[in-house]
Amino acid sequence: MSIKVRLWLKALGLYWLTTHEDRLEIDGEIKRRTGVYCDDAVEKGLVGEEEFKEMVNAILIRKKKRKQKELEIVV
């Protein structure tokens, strides 16, 4: 897992909203968007703060939808 992504999440107060799996997904999303390892992308400024927040939000929303779908299947 990316050290810089973890630090950025903590600085923005988002770290505690994410799980380890979410953070791995964030790392992967940064790599997909930039084509560069996530720590390097953050260090080089290839991902801005707003874009980062949007990625985190999108991942958290997807997770919430997956959980809702799982609950619907169980019920």
N, C-alpha and C positions, 0 to 999 in steps of 0.2 A: 504494500500500500504506500502511496505517495506521502512523504513527510510534509511537503509544502502544501498539498491539498488539505491535509489534516490540520496544519497550522492555520490555514486560511479559514477553514470551517470554524475553528475555535475563535479566531479573531472576529468573525462575523456573527458569532453566537449560534451557529447552526450545527456544530459538532454533535451536541447532545440529542439532536433530532434525527440523527442518522445512525444506522447500524454499520457494522463492518462490511456487510454485503453491499449496502448503499454506497459506502465510500469506494469500494472496488468498482462499482458501476460508474461512479463519478470519474474515477481515474480512466476507465475505459472510454467514456464519452469524450473526455478531453483529448485522449489519444486519437479517437476517430475523427474528431473535428479538426485537429491541428496536424495530425500525422507525426507528432512528436511525443516522446515519453512525457507523461503528465507533469512531473517535477520541472522538466526543462521548459515545457510550455508556459507554466506559471512564472518561472524565473525570467523567461524572455519576454513576458508580457503578451503572449499570444492569446491569452484569455483574459478579458476584462472582468471587473467585479460584477457588473450587471449580467453579463453572459454566464458567469460562474453561478450567480444566484438563480438564474433561469434554469440552468442545468440541474442544480440541486432540487429546485422546486418541481421540475418535470419528473425527476426520478422519484421524489417522495409521492407525487400524485399517482404515478404508475404503480408504486408499491401499495398505496391505499386502494386503488382499483383492483389489483390482484387479490388483496385480502378480502374485499367485498365480494368478489366473484367466488372465492373459496368458501366464504360463509353461505352464499346462495346455494352452492352445490351441496354443502353439508345439511342445510335446512331443507 
